[in-house]
Amino acid sequence: MSLTSSLGTVELTLIGLFILTYGFYLLRVINARKSFRAKGGATLYKLVLRTVYFTLFIFSLLGPTFGEMKKEIKAVSKDIYICVDLSKSMDAVDVKPSRLAKLKFELKQIVKSFNSDRLGLIVFTSDAFLQCPLTYDGNALNMFIETMSTSLISNTGTDFGPPLEMAIKKLMDADEGMPIAKQASKVIILISDGEDYGKETDAAISQIKDHGVKLFTMGIGTSDGSKIPAGYRFKRDKMGNDVVTKLNSESLISLANETGGNYFEISDQRNDINRLISSIGDIQGELKSSRTADVGANKFTYFLMAALILVALDIMLAVRVIKI
């Protein structure tokens, strides 16, 4: 037999209160006996009975366990790379407070929902950069999410090819040699507000299909669009006109359809982040590690039941503690 915990503040406090209160009780009985010049009756029996069931209560709090046994503990999780577009149009305010600010908030919901999975972050415009490798550390990932800004990458334009190829390579390197059948637990989330102007996306699509990686795309913005803040003014084209950016979802929808994934959207009228989380949650994780641990069965209920029976017996046995 072993105990899952040791005597702590709660147990010691209860023991102290029992000794203190029962000590006062015994003093009152002794004084009463002296006053009536009576003999003690069941005082000793009551003391023994109550001490026994109080001890059983304390013992049950300590969690006694019996029967050592071996149990296999498995760690099952998914690998998820989030690819975020950081082109200047992500500063547009058609989704309040801005597309990027709104996305940061929603990404933290994803991190919270998959705290037992490995997540990584890739940022891109016409090129891609690894912001955070796959990690179980949600706090570290949230820090990288918070530092994202459209000034982080100097390149302009939007190309889906580089971030997808980088995500696939990092996912494959994470578990080199894994059977393709098990790679369905690897996920890529591609988030953008614009059209794909790259030429490498088709090659990335082919790799996604070959490796069995699950791809989800998400568009952020509105069909009406808005101007792009640039300091105290708005971004302008070569003709001096304010640039208006609108959500171009066609490329993202097409990409999801070609890879057998799903398209989601965040706009002023729609927020599919919970649907995205639900879809990823339905994907079965893969076995990352397995270990054997010694465990025992907590039998505190036996001691608790015995204590309660003795309490009931104490109540039913109404005996005199003083005999005159």
N, C-alpha and C positions, 0 to 999 in steps of 0.2 A: 504494500500500500504506500502511496505517496500523496503529498498535498500540492495542489496547484498554486497555492499562495501561502504566505506566512502571516504571522500575527502583525497586523497593521494598526493604524490609528483608530479605526472604527472598532476593531475587536478589543483592543486594549481599553478603549473608552467604555465599552459595554461591560467588560470584566470589572473595571473600577467602579462603575455605577452599581453593579450587582453586589459587590463586596460592601460598598458604602451603605446602600439601602437595607440590605439584609442585616448588616451590623446594627443599624438603628432599630430594626425590628427585634433582634435578639435582646438588645438592651431594654426595650420596653417590656418584653416578656419576663426577663429576669427581675426587673423592678416590680412588675405586677406580682410575681411569685413571692418576693420579699414582703410586699405590702400585705398580701393575704396569708403569708406563711404557708404557701401551698407547695406541693411537689410538682416538678415538671412532668408533663405527660408526653405528648407526641412532638415536642419541639425538635428533638434530635432526628426523628424520622422525617419530619417535614424538611429540615435542613438538608439531609442527605438526598431526598427525592428532588428537591428544587435545584440543588447543586448539580445533580446528574443531568437533568434535562437542560439546564442552562449550558453545561459543558457540551452537550450534544448539539445545541443551537450554534455555539461558537465553532464547533468542529465542522458542521455543515457549511458554514461560511468560508472555511478554508479550502473547500473543494477536494475532499478525499477521492482518490482514484484507485481502481483495482484492475488488474489484468493488463499487463503490458502487451502490446501488439504492434506489428509493422504495418504502416499505411503508406501507399504511394501518393505523392503529391505532384500533380502535373501543372505546369504553367503553359496556358494556351492563350495566344494573342494574335493580333493582325499587325501588319506593317502598312502604314499609311503615309504617303507623301502628299503634301498640300502645295500646289503650284499657284502663286499669286502674281497677277499682272500689276506691275508698278509703273505703267505708262502715265503720263501727265493727266490723261483724261480721268484717272481714278480720283482726282481732286474735285471733280464735278459735284455739285450739291443738289442734284435732282433726287438723291437719296440722302436724307438728313442724318447727321450733320454734314457728311460727305460720303462718297462711295467707299473710300478707304477706311474712314473712321467707323462706319457702320460695319464693314467687313471685319475689322479688328475685333469688335465686340462679339460678332457671331463666331469667329474662329475660336475664341476663348470658350464658347459653349461646346464646340467640337472637342477641344482639348479636355474639358471637364467630363464629357460623355465617354471618352475613350481613354481614361486614365490608366487602364491596365494593358493598353496596346502601345506599340512603338509608333511615334509620329515624327515626321521630319518636315522641313520647310524649304521650299525653293522659290526664289523671286526671279522675275523675268520681265523683259521688254522685247527687244529683238535678240537678246542674248539671255542666258540663264546663269544664276549664281546660287550655290548652296548656302542658304542662310543658317540652317540647323540640320545636322544629320539625324538619323533615326534615334529616338531617345524615349525612355519611360519618364523622364523628368518633365512633368507638366509645367512647373514653375519656370524652368529654363526656357521652354518653348514659348510660354506667354511673354517672357522678356523679349525674345526675338520678334514676336508678333508686334509688340508695342513699339519697337524701334523701326518698323517698316515705314517708309515714306517714298514719295515719287522722286525725291532728290537722291535716293540711294543708288540709282543706276543712271548714268549719263546718256546711255543709248536711247533712241526713240523708236517708235513703231511697235508692232506686236507680232510675235512669231511664236506659235505654239510648239514648233518642232524641238528647239533646244531644251525647254523645261521637261517635255515628255521624255526625250531621249535620256536626259540626266536622271530623271526619276526612275526609269526602267533599269538603267545601269546600276544605280545605287541599291535598288531593291534586289537585283540579281546578285550583286556582290555581298549583300547582307547574309544571304543563305545560299552560297555557291554549291551547286550540285544537287539542289532540291529537285525532286520530280516535278514536272510541269503540272501534274494533277493536283499538287499541293499548293501551287502558286496562286490559286484563286483567293487566298487569304491576303494577297497583296493588292493594295488599293492606291489609285492616284486620283486626287481631286484637283481639277483644273479650273481656276477662277479668273474671269476676265470680263471686260465690258465692251470689247471691240472685235473687229474682224481680224482674221488670221491673214497676215501678209507674207508669211514665210513659205519656203519651198521644200522644207524638210519634214513637214507634218505627215505626209503620206508614208514615209519611211518609219516614222514613230508609230503610226497606226498599225503598220505591219508587225512591228516588234511587240506591241501590246497584244495583238491577236495570237502571235506565236507563243508568247510566254504565259498566256492565260491571265494576264493582269486585269483587274476590274477598274474601269475608268468612269468617273462621274464628272460632269461638267456643270459649272454654275455661272450664270450671267448676272451682273449687278449693274443697275441703272434703269432708266425708263425710256420708253419709245419717244417721248417728247424731248428728252434730253435737257441739257443746261449748258451755260457757259463755263469755261474753265478758269478758275481764279489764278492770277499770276501777279503776286504782290498786291499792290493797291488797285490793279486793273484786271482785265481779263485777257486771256491769250488771244492773239490775233493772227490772221493769215497774212500772206504776202501782200494782199490787197488792202490791208488795214481793217478788215472786218472781224468782228468777234467770232471766234470758233465755237460752234455748238456741237457738243458730243452727245450722241444717242446710243443706247444699248443696241448692239448688233448681235442678235442671238443666233442668227442662221448658222454661222461657223461652229458654234458650240453645240447646237442641236445636231448638226450633221456629224460632228465628231463623236458624239454620244451614240448616235444611231449606228455608225459604222463599226463601233467597237462593242456593241451590245450593252452599252451602259445607259445611264439616265441623265436627263438635263433638268437642272433646278434653277431657280431664279430668286433674286432679291431686288425688289423695286419699291415704289411708294405705295403700291396696292397689294404686294405679294411678298411673302417671306417663306421660302421653302427649306429653311435650315433644319427644322425638325424632321421633315420628310427625308432630307439627306442623311441625318443622323440615324433615322430608323432604317433606311436602306443599307447603310454600312453595318449597322448592328445585326442585320439579318445574315451577314456573311460569316461563315464559320471560321474561327481562328485555327491556327496551326500549333502543333506541339513544339514549344521552344525548349523546354527542359523538364526533367523528371527526377525526383529524389525520393528516397525512402526515409520516413521519420518514425520514431518510437512514440506511440500514443497510448493513452489509457482512458478507460471509461469513468467519467465523473459519477460517483455514487452518493452525492450529497443528499439525495432524496431519502435514502434509507435512514440516515441519521436524523433528518428533519422529521420524518414520520414517527420515529421512535420518541423524539422529544415531544411531539404533539400528543402522542398517546399518554406520556407521563404527565403532561399538563392537564389533560382531561381527567386522569386518575387523581391528580392533586385536587382538582375542583370537586370531584365526586366524593372524595374521602374527607368529609367534614368532621374532623376530630378535635377534641379539646386540647389545647396546648397547656392548660393548667388544671390540675385536679385538686379540688378542695376536700 
